[in-house]
Each structure stands twice: as C-alpha cells, then as structure tokens.
Amino acid sequence: MIRRLLRALPVAAILIGVPAWWGYGALTAQSDAALRAQRPVWERCPGSLDVQCARIKVPLDHGAPEERTIDLALARLPARHPERRLGSLVVNFGGPGITGVTSFIQDPEPLNGLRARYDIVVFDPRGVGESSPIDCRPAGEPRSYLGVDRTPETPQEIDALVQARNEHAAACRRMAGWLLPHLNTKATARDLDILRSALGESRLNFLGFSYGGGLGAVYAELYQDKVGRMVLDAPAAIDAPPLYDGTAVSDEPIRAFVEDCAGRPDCPLGPEVDAGLERLRTFLARLDSHPLDVSGGRLDDAAAVEGVEQLLRDDWPGLRRALAKGLEGDGSRLHAAATFSDEDAFFSRDAHAAISCADDPTRPDPGEVARQAGIARRTAPVTGALTVWSALYCQGWDPVPGTALPSRLHDGPTKVPPVMVVGVDGDPVVPYEGVQELRATLTDSVLVTLHGHGHTAYRSGARCVDEAVDAYLLEGRLPAADVECGTAGASASLARAPQRSTRRTSLRPRGGAG
C-alpha cells in the first residue's frame, strides 16, 4: 500500500454520508493551553468497520492561537494488545497534498503489524482532505497550466506557460486567500505537537514516508525534547530549492530501468541500452509535436515523462507494458500513470502547490529557466527539460512571510533522541545523498540503507528493512551501527501504504520527492 498509493487509488464513495461532526469548519477562539488539553472523540469512520475517526482543533495562525481555529481530521486503529500498548504512533504517508484519513480508511492493513503495541493514528494535514481543504477551481474547471506545453521551446510557448501558472496562483488567492499564508510545513509540524498533546503523549512517536519524513525532521527541529521513536523513510528535503541547473539534472534512474529492461524478452526498447535510450528519446520528441489522443485528454512529451517517472518508482513491469503500448501508438497507459495524481479522494493538487510554494521562496526568472532547460536537453535528454521547466511550479505565488523553516538541519548537529533514517540508494525520487546528509545532522541516529531501486523502503518487500524498523518501533531496539540491506529491484507489484513524491517529478513540487 505504501508504494501503491504513490498512485493514489480512487475511492469516490468513501466519504458519502459523512456526519456533520466530520466537517472542517468551526472558526473559534481557543487558548494554546485549551487546544493542548482537548481530547479526540472517536467514532467509527464512514466506510469502515474498524477505523475510528475524530477531529481536533488547531490554530489557523500558531502565532495567535486565540484568534481563530480550524479542524484537523484524524483516523486511528487502536492497539490490538492494550495491555502491551506503547502509546500512539502518528503516520504521515507523504505529499504534500495526500489525505491520510481517506488513504487509511481505504487500506489500513500494511500497518497492521505495528498495531500490536500502538494506536495507529493518521491525519489530514491542514489544507488537505477534511482539514480545511483548499480548492482553487470554482466549478472544477481544468487547470490552465495542464493545457499548455510544459516543455516550451518558443517565446510564445514560454509566455503561455508563465501566464497559465500566474492564472492558477491568482485563482488560489481568490478562492482561499485567508488560508494560504498558513499552509506550510512548519505550521503542520506545530499541528503535530498539538496532536501529540491531544493524544495524551509526552513524546511523539512518528513514522513518515517521503514528504512525511521531511515533516518529521522539521518537527524534530522545532520540538527536540518531544521526539519519541521516529522513523523517517526516504525523507524529502522540505526546503530544497527547485532544480533548474541544467548541468545537474540526470537520466540515471531511466538508464537503470533501461539496463534492466534490455535483458528481458518483453523489453519494448530492445536489447541494447544506448539504442533503447535513443528509441525512448525519439518517442518523446515525436510526442512533443504530435501528441497522442487518449480518453480524457492527450499524451504529449511532458505527460509521457510524468507517466514514465510514476511507473519508474515501483512498477517496472507496468512501465515496460506502457512503453510497449505507447510505441505502438496507444498512449492510454502512460497517460493513466501521469494523471493518477489528478484531483481524487486521496490527493489535492491545489494543496500540493500551496504548501510547496509557501515553503519554497524561490521564484526563478523564466528567461534563465529557458536557458538552463536548453542545457538540460543535452545533459538529460529524457527528463531534463521537464525537470528544469518545473522550476516555474511556483510562478505567480507570492512568497509567504514568516514561514522560514528551522535552519539547524543545515548548520550543525541536532540533539534529539535516536532516530532511524531509511533510504534507498537507487531512489528515483529522493536523492540518497540527501538522506545521508539528514542522518548526519541527527545525533545518535542510525541509517538503514536498501540497495536497489524504488521510492521508500519500509513495507516494500525488503525483510531486512521491515525487521529493523519493527524492532525499533515495537521493542525500542536501535541497531548499534548502520544497516545495509540487500538489493531490491522494482520489478514486483508491491502492496504499500500511500505516499507521494516531493521531488519535481510528475507533480513538480519542491526539489528532493510525496
């Protein structure tokens, strides 16, 4: 489920018949002490026999908690063995923009083992799901930036992309201007501490995937004395600037796939790696000028790269099949992979943009981006242009003052209780070097490395990783030294918990996954 819901499965009917208490609404005044003293009232979630739902209040502005509050939607599965209960384990599946509650209702099973001694608690971060969700489209109109060339090459195409991005940002200001200044990761980390207190926990036990791992690191910076057992799996760099250095982009994850593909009888790119890469580049170049019509839209080069990147994370057999169909003139599978992240019950593009752009003050000049994109087309012919042009993701969004993230993660060690950091050295989404850097800043932490390909490692089918994480969370046994786990390919169909990259891949958020 963890990797599978990188793909956000649709569950359109789950929230039908939601009771009134589920709403996101009450804008009330509360003191910080009163907010920390509240206790969730758990009731059975709509659409589930086992999962319980509740809500708590958090300040709209943590700097002025007495002025206005919003609701935070929660879900939990109580510990199976109350007599051995360790407390609550709060889980974040990634993002930003993923609803934890709906994802957990859909499939709580992958975290079932941790229920032996924990209440498993998930939440919808502010701006997402049922926690004051942001919606920038008054009547569900299509987003204008999805209808233009996102790898522009002419001045007219560049102007159209910039205008479309500006229009989307302006629509969000019109629809949710009161909320936008408060949608950032630092505010969500502060929400986490109120949630910790509301759950009656003296320390936060936390499991975070991708963006969720980055969120956990920010929490550890803000509340060093409140950190309990914490696992950060493929933690994304929350404040990493967008990548628009054309010399720094890489097609290495694509090459790893093509090398694997070339040795298989069903490889649509042929038995030679370089020839296979060239065939893929030619296919994408043709889509730039002659997109394929598919149900619900069209497959151009940008959408095809997005589809490739999504499948590259955890479904290499699916990627081989999608490319085979695409090369035959059927772009439906690549298009479906690219558009899995369109608005659905699991994910909000608008929340993803609002949170990413509040955290990231970078607003590159379109002319410089165009120059770097030209370099990227040579450096990384498959993904380079889209990666660099994605630096305009926050075009038109005003940087939000007062949201600077803690800096000590970069300035020196952080004294917290032992933390387990997990990384995949061939992760196509979160660079392994960034995982190593984060681990180096967290004193007494341990790094568990999975040698292989795929995004995130826990519950990926790697027994070595699962055993290390479970022993730490359930028994408090942290390895005495870093752990190296054997090679794991991306060829299996994996049942994983939900998460989403936070690198500028398909959604193009901040550098570094979701």
N, C-alpha and C positions, 0 to 999 in steps of 0.2 A: 504494500500500500504506500509506503513512503516514497518510493520512486514512481509508482504507478500514478499517484496523484500529483506528481510533477506535471501530469497531463490533465488534471482537474476534470474528473468524470462528472457528467451531468446528472443531477438528481432533482429534476424540476419540481417534483411533487412533495419533497420532504417538508417544506415549511408551509404547506397548505393547512389551514385551520390552526394557525399559531395563536395561542391565547393572548389576551391583552397584556398580561404581565411581561410578555417577551419583547414588547416594543422598545424603541431606543430613546424614548422621549424626554423624561422629566428633566426640565431645566430648573433646578432648585439650588438653594444655597446650603452648603454644609461646611463645617469646620474640618480641618485636616484630621483632628483627633476623632471626630464623629465618623468620618469616612473610614478611618483605620479600625474603628470599633464595630463597623457593620458586619453582619454575618449573612452569607447567601442563604436563601430559602430554596431548597432543591425540590424539584418536581420532575416527573417523567417527561422526557423530551417528546415533542410531536414526532411521530415516525419511528420511534424506537421503544423497545420493551425494556431495555437495560440502562441506557444512558440517561442521566439526570441533567436538567437544565436549571439555570438560575441567572440572576444578574446582580451586579453591584454598581454603585455609583463611583465615578472618578471625576476630578475637577476638569472642566474644559481647559482651564489655564492653571497649571500647577503652581504658578507664582501667585495666584489669587484664588485659592480653593473655595473661599466663602462666596464667590460671586456667582458661579454657575457650574452645574454638574451635567455630565452625560452618563448614559448607561453603558456598561461593559457586559456583553453576553458571555456566559460560561456554560461549560458542559463537563460532566465528570462520570467516571465509573468508580464506585467505591472499592476499596481493597477487599480481596476475597478472603483474607485471613485477618480480621480486625484485631485479634489477639497479638499478632506479629506486626501490626501496622507501623510503618516508619513515618507516616505523615502524607502530605500531598506532593505529587510530582507534577509540576506545570510543564506542558509541552507546547512548543511552537513549531509548526510544520514548514515554515519558510514564507517567502513573499518578496517584498511586501504586497499585500492585497489579498492573501488567502484567508478565507474564513476557517478558523479552527473548528468551530462548532458544527457546521454542516458536514465538514470533512470527517469529523469524528463520529457523528451520527451514522454516516454512510458506512463506515468500516472501522470499528474500534479494535478489531481482532489483532492486528500486528503488535499492539502494545499490551496485549493481554497478559504476557508473562510478567510484566512489571507490576501488574495488579496484585500479585501475590502479597506485596507488602506496602503498596502505595494506593492512595486515591489518585487516579489519573485525571488531571484537570487540564482542559484546553479553554481557549478564549478567542473571541473575535477582537483583534486589535482595533483601536479607535479608527473610525472611518471605514470599517470593513464589516460585511455581513450584517449583523443586527446590532452593531455598536456604532450608532450614528453614521450610517453608511453615506458615502459621498457618491453622487450621481451627477455627472456634468452634461447629460443629454436629456433635454426637456421631454421629448417624446420618443426616446430611444432611437434618435436619428443615427445614421452611421457616422463614425468619426472621420472627419475630412482627411486626416493625415494617413488613413489607410487606403485612400483612393488616389494617392499621387505616387509618383516614382520616388521610392525611398533610397535609391542609389543614383541620384541625379548626375548628369554629365553636362548639361547645357545651362546657361544662365536662367532660362525660362523654367527649367525643371527645378533648379535650386530655389528660385523665388516662390514657386508653387509649394515646395516642401516647407519653407520658412513660414509662408502665410498660413498653411494648414496647421502647423504647430502653434502659431500665435492664436489662431481661432479656437483651438481646443483649450488652451490655457485661459483665454478670455471667457469661454463658456463655463469653465470651472469656477472662476471668480464670480460670475453672475449667479450661479446656482448655489454655491456654498462658500461664499466669501467669509462668512462668520467662522467657519470651521477650519479653513485652510491653514491659518497661522499656527494651528495646534495639532496638525497631522505631521508628526516627525518621530523618529525613533527614540529620541531622548524622552519625549512625553510618554511613549509607550513603555519605556523602561521604568518610568516613575509610576505608571499604572500598575506595572508588575509588582512594585513594592506595596502598593495599597492592596492588591490582590493577595500577596503573601500575608499581610496582616489580617485581612478579612477571613482568610482560611485558618487563622489561628496559629500560624507557623512563625517561629522565631527566626528561621533561615529559609531561603528559597532553594528548594530542590528543583532542578530545571534540566530539561532535555530540549535542545534546539537544533534544527536542521537548516543549513544554508543561511538565509537571512536570519532565521531564528537563532542560529549560532552567533551571528554578529550581534543580535539583540541581547543575547546572554552576556556577551563580552562588555557591551555598554552598561548593562545592569551591574556587572562586577566592578566596573569603574566607579559608578555612582554610589554603590552600596557595598563596599568591600567587606564590612563586618556582618553583612546579612547573607553572604553566599554559603549555601549548603553544598550538597552533592550536585555538581554541574557538569553536563556533557555537551560539548559544542562540536557538532558533526558537520564538517565542511563549512566552517564559519566564514561567512562572506564579510568583506571589508565594507562596513556601513558607510564610511566617509571617503571611500576611494573615489578620486575624480574620474570622469569619463575618459575612456581610452580613445584619443584621437591623434596619437603619434603614429603616423603611417609606417614608421620603421619598426614599431614594437608589436604590431599585430602578427598573428601566426595562424597557419593552417595545420599545425601539428596534430590536433585532435582528429581532423579529417584524414590526414595521412595515416594515422594509426588505424582508422577504420578501413581505409583502402588497402593497407597492407594485410589486414585480417581477411578482407573480402577476396583479395586476389588468390588466396589459397583455397577458396571454396568453389564447388562446382556450380553453385547458383549465383555467383557474383555477376551482376549486370555490367560491371565496369571492366571485365576481362581479367586475364591472369597476370598482367604486368602493372606494377604500381604506378610508374610515371605515366604510362599510357592511360591508365584508369583515371588518374587525376586530371589529365588533359581532356578526357571524354566528359568528365563532370564539369570542367570549366566551360567547354564548348556548349554543353546543355544549358548552363546558366546564362551564358552570353546570348543564346538564341531566345531564351525566355525574356530577356530584357527588352528586346524589340518585338517579339512575337509571343505574348503570354498565352497560356493555355486556358480555354474556358472550362470552368468546373461548376458544379452545382453550388450556388450561393456566392459566386464570385469569379475570380481569375487567379491563375498562378503565374506571377511574374518572377523575376530573379530574386527579389527580396523575400517574397513569400516562400520560394523554394529553399533558400538558405535557412530561413526560420524553421521550415519543416525538417530539413536535414539536421539542424542543431538540436531540435527537440528529440528526435529519434536517436541521435548520437549519444544522448545521456544514458539511455538504459535499454534500448531496443534495437540492437544492430541487425537482427533478422528482419525486423519491421522496416528498417532503413533500406536494406537490400531489396525488399519487395517493393517499397515505394519508389525507389530509383528505377527499378526494372519497369514499372508501370509508366513512370514519367518519361523515360527514354522511348517508350512505345507511343507516347502522345496522350497518356492518361495521367493528368496531374492531381487526381482526386485524393490519393493517399498522402502526398506531400502537403496538399492544401489542408487536409484534415489535421495533420500534425501541426501545421503552422497556426491554425486557428483554434486549437484546443483552448487557448488562453483568452478567447473572446469571452465577453460577459456571460457568466453562468452562475449556478448556485454556489460554486466554490471560490470564485475569483472576481475581483473588480479591477479592471484596467485603470479606472479613474483614481482609485485609492493607491494603486501601484505608482502612478505618476505623481500624485500629490505628495506621498511620503518620500519617494525617491528625490523629488525636486526640492522638498523642504530640507532634506539632509544635505544635499549637494549644492553649494552656492555657485558652481562653475557654470558659466554661460558662454561657451566658445563663440568666436566670430565665425559666421558662416563661410566667409572667404577663406579663412585659414583652414577650416574643416575641409573645404573643397580641395585645397592644395594637398592636405595630408591624405585625403581619400585617393588622389591620383597616385601617391606613393604606395598606399596600401594595396591598390590593384596589382601592383607588381610584387609586393612583399608577400601578400597572402591572397592570391587570385580568387579563391573560393569565397572566403568570408570577410576579407579585409575591407572592402568598400562599405558593406553594410555596418560592420563594427564601427568604423570611423564616423560614418554619417549618423550613427546613433548618438553621437555626442550632442546632437541637436534635440535630444529627447526632452530637455527642459527649456527649449526655446520658448520664450513668452511667459515663463513662470517667474514671478518676482521672488528673489531670494528672501527667505523668511528670517527676520532678525531674531536673535536670541536663541537660535537652535543649535549653536555650535556644540559638537559632541565632545566628550572628555578627550583630552589630548595625551594623557599619560600612557595610553596604549602605544604611542609612538615615541614618547620622550624617555621612557625607562620602565623598569620592572613595576608590576602591580602586586602588592602584598595581599593575597587572598588565600583562603584555604585551598587545598589541592583540587585542581580542575582537570578533567580529562578532555583533551582536544583530539578529534578524529579527522583524518584526511585521506584522500585517495590520490596517489601520486600522479595518476593519469586523468584526474577530474577535468572534463572539458568545460566546466563552468567556473569553478573556484580554483584559482591557481594554487598549487600545492605550496609554493614558496610563501604565499600569504598566510597559509595555515601554520607553517613553521614559524613565521615572524610573530604571529599572535601567541603561539605557545611560548616563545622565548620571553614575552613580556609578562606572562603569568607565572609568578614564583611557585615553585614546587609542583607545577603541572606536569602531566605525562602526555606524550603524543602517541596515539595508536595509528599506524600507517597501514593502509591496504594498498598493496601493489596491484595496479590494474587500471581499468577504465570504468567510468560511470560517476554519477554525481551523488555524493554521500555514501556512507559505508554501513551504518547500523541497519540491521534487518534487510541486508542486500543479498543474503545467502552466504555471507562470509562468516563461518562459525567462529573463527578466531576473534573477529571484531565483536560479535554478539557476546561471546563469553567474557571478554574484557569489560565491556560496558555493563553487562548484567552483574558481574562480580562487584564492580564499583558501586553501582546504584543500589543493588539489593543487599550487599554484605559489607560495603564500605572498604573493600579490598582494592587499593590502588596499586598497580604494578610498581615495582621498585625502579624500573627503568623503562624507557620507551619500548613499545611493542611493534614488531614487524609482522604483518600478516601476508600470507602467500598470494600469489597472482590470482586476480578475479577478472574475468572478461566481462563484456557487456552483451553476451550472447544469450543469456537466459531471460525468460519472461519472469519478472520479479514482482512479488506482492509486497508493496511497500506503503508506508504512510505518506500523507500528502506533503508536498513542499514545492517550492518554485524557485527557480534560479534568481540570483540577484546580479548576475553579470549582464552586460548589454548583449544578450543573445537575442532570443525571439522577442522579448518584451523591451529589451534595451533599457533596463534600469541602470543603477549605478555600477561602476566597474567592480569586478571582483567576484555572480550568480545566477534566491527564491525561490 
